[in-house]
Amino acid sequence: MAALGTLLGKDSDVLRDRNFQLLLGVNLLAPLGVPLVSPILNSLTGPFGVSEATTGLLISFYTAPPILLIPLVGVLADRYGRKPLMVTGILLFGIGGAGIAFTTDFRVALGLRLVQGVGFAGLTPMIITAIGDSYRGTREATAQGLRFMTSGIYQAVFPLIGGALVVIAWQYPFLLYAMAFPIAIAVLVWFEEPARREDDGEVDTMPPRQQVRELFGLLSDPRVLSLVLARGVPMIVWIGFLTYNSIIVDRIIGGTPAEAGLLVTIDSITLALGASQAGRISDIFDNRFVPLVLGHVAMGGGLTLMAVVSNLLPAAVGVAFIGFGFGVTLSLYRSIVTGLAPTELRGGLVSVAESFGRVTSSATPIMMGAAVGLLVPTLGLASAVRWTGIGVGVVTTVIGIGLLVVARAFRPTAP
């Protein structure tokens, strides 16, 4: 633990908290919805009798439901507690994922992925909210960072395991989702609902209409709205990198798929490193404005560097900046958002912010693809990708910093 204290700072003792350990267990599932399936899609064309393009629906059917359901789940969690929604989400996630191993009907598989996507709505938003309920200040930032750090580690390790298992049998990677069932039992038995108290008394449960009305009222606060919107900006850079990484390596740098995979590994490692240091970085500055600005500059600069270089080493440097900046900024934004709402609205606000992050994630490949398509006839593919990457790097940096300036201009509204 002394070594962890040196690595993570004075708040590393949150790892001794059984509730936090259980939340990290739940967090084992959340990052695996797409990264575990994405590398094996080509291997599923035979068992399901569909084309490579059609197997991509296994991603879409998973990512679509949470966009609408996450805000609803957040409101329900504020009314009925975090634990019931979390346990339900874990079970649906496990049933939807592991069930695919027992069917060769593609329509059934799509239905199960839909169920899994519904379950996801009760995972990450509830973990983030429960951490916000349990900790404050730099301690909470450290906990959010540690959670995000483990996500980066899981995303680096489990796709490799899935890729090895699919060689043995296509069903085996999906059986990994069965981890959800013992985790659900552990949470049901040992997880203690975070004390839902404000500084001066018990939290009263609001009528549903009042709860929704007050949540929209909270979002009308310029400071709150600007920070919720800013939370979605890092996703644009990160998804942009993941979408065009292989094209940049292949068409611009002249590299190989293995080298493109190496850049994803570098991104995962530096993401985990940045997230692990979020609490310590937050403790260095008087406020979180400066580290967030630096984080946006690192991400935007990293994507721009990757787009303009012509060999692998400087591209790897750019990716390292993207990963580290992403880990720090997203951890800090999640920590900030949990503190913007009173306990009875926290789940709703966190869920709205997470849902918006998924909207920007889903829209990024579409918007970047449109930009590349518009530029290709004039510039050719390589230059079109370069200028699109530069544009995204510059624009997201300006938008991210601009939203932070707006948030800083308005007085904090006490929860």
C-alpha positions as CSV (number, residue, x, y, z in Angstrom):
1,M,0.0,0.0,0.0
2,A,3.0,2.3,0.6
3,A,4.0,1.8,-3.0
4,L,0.5,2.7,-4.1
5,G,0.6,5.8,-2.0
6,T,3.8,6.8,-3.8
7,L,2.2,6.2,-7.2
8,L,-1.3,7.5,-6.6
9,G,-0.9,10.1,-3.8
10,K,-2.4,10.5,-0.3
11,D,-5.9,9.3,-1.3
12,S,-4.9,5.9,-2.5
13,D,-6.4,4.3,0.6
14,V,-9.8,4.4,-1.1
15,L,-8.7,1.0,-2.4
16,R,-9.2,-0.4,1.1
17,D,-12.9,0.5,1.0
18,R,-15.0,-2.6,0.3
19,N,-17.6,-0.6,-1.5
20,F,-15.0,0.8,-3.9
21,Q,-13.5,-2.7,-4.5
22,L,-17.0,-3.9,-5.5
23,L,-17.4,-0.9,-7.8
24,L,-14.1,-1.8,-9.5
25,G,-15.5,-5.3,-9.9
26,V,-18.6,-3.9,-11.6
27,N,-16.3,-1.8,-13.7
28,L,-14.7,-4.9,-15.0
29,L,-17.8,-5.4,-17.2
30,A,-18.5,-1.9,-18.4
31,P,-15.5,-1.4,-20.7
32,L,-16.0,-4.8,-22.5
33,G,-19.2,-4.2,-24.4
34,V,-17.5,-3.1,-27.6
35,P,-13.7,-3.8,-27.2
36,L,-14.3,-7.5,-26.6
37,V,-16.5,-7.9,-29.7
38,S,-14.9,-5.5,-32.1
39,P,-11.7,-7.6,-32.8
40,I,-13.7,-10.8,-33.4
41,L,-16.5,-9.5,-35.8
42,N,-14.9,-11.1,-38.8
43,S,-14.8,-14.5,-37.1
44,L,-18.6,-14.3,-36.6
45,T,-19.6,-14.2,-40.3
46,G,-19.5,-18.0,-40.7
47,P,-21.4,-19.0,-37.5
48,F,-24.1,-16.5,-38.1
49,G,-24.1,-16.7,-41.9
50,V,-23.9,-12.9,-42.5
51,S,-21.5,-10.5,-44.3
52,E,-18.7,-8.5,-42.6
53,A,-20.8,-5.4,-42.9
54,T,-23.8,-6.9,-41.3
55,T,-21.9,-8.2,-38.3
56,G,-21.2,-4.5,-37.5
57,L,-24.9,-4.4,-36.3
58,L,-23.7,-6.2,-33.2
59,I,-22.0,-3.0,-32.2
60,S,-24.9,-0.7,-33.1
61,F,-27.5,-2.7,-31.3
62,Y,-25.4,-2.5,-28.2
63,T,-24.5,1.2,-28.3
64,A,-27.9,2.6,-29.2
65,P,-30.1,1.8,-26.2
66,P,-28.0,3.6,-23.5
67,I,-28.3,6.9,-25.3
68,L,-31.9,7.1,-24.4
69,L,-32.0,4.9,-21.3
70,I,-29.1,6.3,-19.3
71,P,-30.9,9.5,-18.3
72,L,-34.0,7.5,-17.3
73,V,-31.9,5.1,-15.2
74,G,-30.3,8.1,-13.5
75,V,-33.7,9.5,-12.5
76,L,-34.8,6.1,-11.2
77,A,-31.6,5.7,-9.2
78,D,-32.1,9.0,-7.5
79,R,-35.6,7.8,-6.5
80,Y,-34.9,4.1,-5.6
81,G,-31.2,4.0,-4.9
82,R,-28.1,3.0,-6.8
83,K,-27.8,-0.6,-5.8
84,P,-31.1,-2.0,-7.3
85,L,-30.4,-0.3,-10.7
86,M,-26.8,-1.5,-10.6
87,V,-27.7,-5.2,-9.8
88,T,-30.3,-5.2,-12.5
89,G,-27.9,-3.7,-15.1
90,I,-25.2,-6.3,-14.2
91,L,-27.6,-9.2,-14.7
92,L,-29.0,-7.9,-18.0
93,F,-25.4,-7.3,-19.2
94,G,-24.4,-10.8,-18.4
95,I,-27.6,-12.5,-19.8
96,G,-27.4,-10.5,-23.0
97,G,-23.6,-11.1,-23.6
98,A,-23.2,-14.7,-22.5
99,G,-26.5,-15.7,-24.2
100,I,-25.0,-15.1,-27.6
101,A,-22.7,-18.1,-27.1
102,F,-25.8,-20.4,-27.3
103,T,-27.4,-19.2,-30.6
104,T,-26.5,-19.1,-34.3
105,D,-29.6,-17.1,-35.2
106,F,-28.3,-13.6,-36.0
107,R,-31.6,-12.0,-35.1
108,V,-31.5,-13.5,-31.7
109,A,-27.9,-12.4,-31.2
110,L,-29.0,-8.8,-32.1
111,G,-31.8,-9.0,-29.6
112,L,-29.4,-10.2,-26.9
113,R,-27.0,-7.4,-27.7
114,L,-29.9,-5.0,-27.3
115,V,-30.6,-6.5,-23.8
116,Q,-26.9,-6.1,-23.0
117,G,-27.0,-2.4,-24.1
118,V,-30.0,-1.9,-21.8
119,G,-27.9,-3.4,-19.0
120,F,-25.0,-1.1,-19.6
121,A,-27.2,1.9,-18.8
122,G,-27.1,0.6,-15.2
123,L,-23.3,0.2,-15.0
124,T,-20.9,3.1,-15.6
125,P,-23.4,5.9,-14.7
126,M,-24.2,4.1,-11.4
127,I,-20.5,3.5,-10.6
128,I,-19.7,7.2,-11.2
129,T,-22.7,8.3,-9.2
130,A,-22.0,5.9,-6.3
131,I,-18.4,7.2,-6.1
132,G,-19.7,10.8,-6.0
133,D,-22.0,9.8,-3.2
134,S,-19.2,8.3,-1.2
135,Y,-16.2,10.7,-1.5
136,R,-15.5,14.4,-1.8
137,G,-12.7,16.6,-3.2
138,T,-9.4,15.1,-4.3
139,R,-10.4,11.8,-2.7
140,E,-13.3,11.6,-5.1
141,A,-11.1,12.6,-8.1
142,T,-8.6,9.9,-7.1
143,A,-11.5,7.3,-6.9
144,Q,-12.9,8.4,-10.3
145,G,-9.4,8.2,-11.8
146,L,-8.7,4.8,-10.4
147,R,-12.0,3.5,-11.8
148,F,-11.1,5.0,-15.2
149,M,-7.5,3.6,-15.0
150,T,-8.9,0.0,-14.5
151,S,-11.1,0.6,-17.6
152,G,-8.0,1.3,-19.7
153,I,-6.3,-1.8,-18.4
154,Y,-9.3,-4.0,-19.0
155,Q,-9.6,-2.6,-22.6
156,A,-6.0,-3.4,-23.3
157,V,-6.0,-6.9,-21.8
158,F,-9.4,-8.5,-22.6
159,P,-9.5,-8.0,-26.3
160,L,-6.3,-10.0,-26.5
161,I,-7.9,-12.7,-24.4
162,G,-11.0,-12.7,-26.7
163,G,-8.9,-12.9,-29.8
164,A,-7.1,-15.9,-28.4
165,L,-10.3,-17.6,-27.3
166,V,-12.1,-17.1,-30.7
167,V,-9.4,-19.2,-32.3
168,I,-10.5,-22.2,-30.2
169,A,-14.3,-21.6,-30.6
170,W,-16.3,-18.5,-31.6
171,Q,-18.5,-18.9,-28.6
172,Y,-15.8,-18.6,-25.9
173,P,-15.3,-14.8,-26.0
174,F,-19.0,-14.3,-25.2
175,L,-18.8,-16.6,-22.2
176,L,-16.5,-14.1,-20.6
177,Y,-19.6,-12.0,-20.1
178,A,-20.8,-14.6,-17.6
179,M,-18.4,-12.9,-15.1
180,A,-21.4,-10.7,-14.5
181,F,-23.3,-13.3,-12.5
182,P,-20.8,-13.7,-9.5
183,I,-20.3,-9.9,-9.6
184,A,-24.0,-9.4,-9.3
185,I,-24.2,-11.7,-6.3
186,A,-21.3,-10.0,-4.6
187,V,-22.9,-6.5,-5.1
188,L,-26.2,-7.8,-3.9
189,V,-24.7,-9.3,-0.7
190,W,-21.9,-6.9,0.3
191,F,-22.5,-3.5,-1.4
192,E,-23.8,-0.9,1.0
193,E,-26.0,1.8,-0.5
194,P,-24.0,5.1,-0.1
195,A,-25.4,7.2,2.6
196,R,-27.8,9.6,0.8
197,R,-27.5,12.6,3.1
198,E,-26.8,16.2,2.6
199,D,-25.0,18.3,5.2
200,D,-28.0,19.0,7.2
201,G,-30.4,16.1,7.2
202,E,-31.9,13.2,5.3
203,V,-32.5,13.5,1.6
204,D,-36.3,13.5,0.9
205,T,-37.5,11.6,-2.1
206,M,-39.1,14.0,-4.6
207,P,-42.2,13.3,-6.6
208,P,-41.2,12.3,-10.1
209,R,-42.4,15.4,-11.9
210,Q,-40.6,17.6,-9.4
211,Q,-37.5,15.6,-9.8
212,V,-37.5,15.9,-13.6
213,R,-38.4,19.6,-13.3
214,E,-35.5,20.3,-10.9
215,L,-33.1,18.3,-13.1
216,F,-33.9,20.5,-16.1
217,G,-33.7,23.6,-13.9
218,L,-30.2,22.5,-12.9
219,L,-29.2,22.0,-16.5
220,S,-30.4,25.5,-17.3
221,D,-27.6,26.9,-15.1
222,P,-24.9,28.1,-17.5
223,R,-22.1,26.7,-15.4
224,V,-23.7,23.3,-15.1
225,L,-24.6,23.1,-18.8
226,S,-21.2,24.2,-20.0
227,L,-19.5,21.5,-17.9
228,V,-21.9,18.8,-19.0
229,L,-21.2,19.8,-22.6
230,A,-17.4,20.0,-22.0
231,R,-17.5,16.4,-20.6
232,G,-18.4,15.2,-24.1
233,V,-15.5,16.9,-25.9
234,P,-12.7,14.5,-24.9
235,M,-14.8,11.7,-26.5
236,I,-14.6,13.4,-29.9
237,V,-10.7,13.3,-29.9
238,W,-10.5,9.7,-28.5
239,I,-13.1,8.2,-30.9
240,G,-11.6,10.2,-33.7
241,F,-8.2,8.6,-33.0
242,L,-9.7,5.1,-32.8
243,T,-11.7,5.5,-36.0
244,Y,-8.8,6.8,-38.2
245,N,-5.8,5.2,-36.4
246,S,-5.5,2.3,-38.9
247,I,-6.0,4.5,-41.9
248,I,-3.3,7.0,-40.8
249,V,-0.9,4.2,-40.0
250,D,-1.5,2.4,-43.3
251,R,-2.1,5.2,-45.8
252,I,0.0,8.0,-44.4
253,I,2.8,6.5,-42.3
254,G,3.0,3.3,-44.4
255,G,2.9,1.0,-41.4
256,T,1.3,-2.3,-40.6
257,P,-1.8,-3.5,-38.7
258,A,0.4,-4.6,-35.9
259,E,1.9,-1.1,-35.6
260,A,-1.7,0.3,-35.6
261,G,-2.4,-2.1,-32.7
262,L,0.7,-0.9,-30.9
263,L,-0.6,2.7,-31.0
264,V,-3.9,1.5,-29.5
265,T,-1.9,-0.2,-26.7
266,I,0.1,3.0,-26.1
267,D,-3.2,4.9,-25.9
268,S,-4.6,2.4,-23.3
269,I,-1.5,2.5,-21.2
270,T,-1.2,6.3,-21.1
271,L,-5.0,6.6,-20.5
272,A,-4.6,4.4,-17.5
273,L,-1.6,6.4,-16.3
274,G,-3.4,9.8,-16.7
275,A,-6.5,8.6,-15.0
276,S,-4.4,7.2,-12.1
277,Q,-2.9,10.6,-11.5
278,A,-6.1,12.7,-11.8
279,G,-6.4,13.1,-8.0
280,R,-2.8,14.0,-7.5
281,I,-2.9,16.5,-10.4
282,S,-6.1,18.0,-9.0
283,D,-4.4,18.4,-5.6
284,I,-1.5,20.4,-7.1
285,F,-3.6,23.3,-8.5
286,D,-6.0,25.5,-6.5
287,N,-8.8,24.6,-9.0
288,R,-9.3,22.2,-11.9
289,F,-9.4,24.8,-14.6
290,V,-5.7,24.7,-15.4
291,P,-5.3,20.9,-15.5
292,L,-8.4,20.6,-17.7
293,V,-7.1,23.3,-20.1
294,L,-3.8,21.5,-20.3
295,G,-5.6,18.2,-20.9
296,H,-7.6,19.6,-23.8
297,V,-4.3,21.1,-25.3
298,A,-2.6,17.7,-24.9
299,M,-5.5,15.8,-26.6
300,G,-5.9,18.3,-29.5
301,G,-2.2,18.7,-29.9
302,G,-1.7,14.9,-29.9
303,L,-4.3,14.3,-32.6
304,T,-2.9,17.1,-34.7
305,L,0.7,15.7,-34.3
306,M,-0.5,12.2,-35.3
307,A,-2.2,13.7,-38.4
308,V,0.8,15.6,-39.7
309,V,3.7,13.2,-39.1
310,S,5.0,10.6,-41.6
311,N,6.6,8.0,-39.3
312,L,5.6,5.9,-36.4
313,L,7.7,7.4,-33.5
314,P,6.2,10.9,-33.5
315,A,2.8,9.4,-34.1
316,A,3.3,7.3,-30.9
317,V,4.2,10.6,-29.0
318,G,1.0,12.1,-30.3
319,V,-1.0,9.1,-29.2
320,A,0.6,9.2,-25.7
321,F,-0.6,12.9,-25.4
322,I,-4.1,11.9,-26.5
323,G,-4.2,9.0,-24.0
324,F,-2.8,10.9,-21.0
325,G,-5.0,14.0,-21.7
326,F,-8.0,11.8,-22.1
327,G,-7.4,9.9,-18.8
328,V,-7.0,13.1,-16.8
329,T,-9.8,15.2,-18.4
330,L,-12.5,12.6,-18.3
331,S,-11.7,11.6,-14.7
332,L,-11.8,15.3,-13.6
333,Y,-15.0,16.1,-15.6
334,R,-16.7,13.1,-14.0
335,S,-15.6,14.2,-10.6
336,I,-16.8,17.7,-11.2
337,V,-20.2,16.6,-12.5
338,T,-21.0,14.5,-9.5
339,G,-20.4,17.6,-7.3
340,L,-22.7,19.9,-9.3
341,A,-26.0,18.3,-8.1
342,P,-27.5,17.6,-4.7
343,T,-27.8,13.9,-3.8
344,E,-31.4,13.6,-4.9
345,L,-30.5,14.8,-8.4
346,R,-26.9,13.4,-8.7
347,G,-27.8,10.2,-10.6
348,G,-29.9,12.1,-13.1
349,L,-27.2,14.7,-13.8
350,V,-24.4,12.2,-14.1
351,S,-26.5,10.1,-16.4
352,V,-27.3,13.1,-18.7
353,A,-23.6,13.8,-18.9
354,E,-22.8,10.2,-19.7
355,S,-25.5,10.0,-22.3
356,F,-24.2,13.2,-24.0
357,G,-20.7,11.6,-24.0
358,R,-22.2,8.6,-25.9
359,V,-23.9,11.0,-28.3
360,T,-20.6,12.7,-29.2
361,S,-19.0,9.2,-29.5
362,S,-21.6,8.1,-31.9
363,A,-21.6,11.3,-34.0
364,T,-17.8,11.6,-34.3
365,P,-17.2,8.9,-36.9
366,I,-20.2,10.2,-38.9
367,M,-19.0,13.8,-38.9
368,M,-15.4,13.0,-39.5
369,G,-16.4,10.6,-42.3
370,A,-18.5,13.4,-43.9
371,A,-15.5,15.8,-43.7
372,V,-13.1,13.2,-45.3
373,G,-15.7,12.4,-48.0
374,L,-16.0,16.1,-48.8
375,L,-12.3,16.7,-49.1
376,V,-11.3,13.5,-50.9
377,P,-12.2,14.6,-54.5
378,T,-10.0,17.7,-54.1
379,L,-7.1,16.5,-51.9
380,G,-7.1,12.7,-52.1
381,L,-7.6,10.3,-49.2
382,A,-4.3,10.8,-47.3
383,S,-4.5,14.6,-47.3
384,A,-8.3,14.6,-46.5
385,V,-7.6,12.5,-43.4
386,R,-4.7,14.7,-42.4
387,W,-6.7,17.9,-42.6
388,T,-9.7,16.4,-40.9
389,G,-7.5,15.2,-38.0
390,I,-5.9,18.7,-37.8
391,G,-9.4,20.3,-37.8
392,V,-10.8,18.1,-35.1
393,G,-7.7,18.6,-33.0
394,V,-7.9,22.4,-33.2
395,V,-11.7,22.7,-33.0
396,T,-12.1,20.5,-30.0
397,T,-9.3,22.3,-28.1
398,V,-11.0,25.7,-28.8
399,I,-14.5,24.4,-27.9
400,G,-13.2,22.6,-24.7
401,I,-11.3,25.6,-23.4
402,G,-14.2,27.9,-24.4
403,L,-16.7,25.9,-22.4
404,L,-14.3,25.9,-19.4
405,V,-14.1,29.7,-19.7
406,V,-17.9,30.0,-19.7
407,A,-18.1,27.7,-16.6
408,R,-15.5,29.8,-14.8
409,A,-17.3,33.1,-15.6
410,F,-20.4,32.0,-13.6
411,R,-20.4,31.6,-9.8
412,P,-20.7,28.0,-8.6
413,T,-24.3,27.1,-7.7
414,A,-24.3,25.3,-4.3
415,P,-25.9,21.9,-4.5
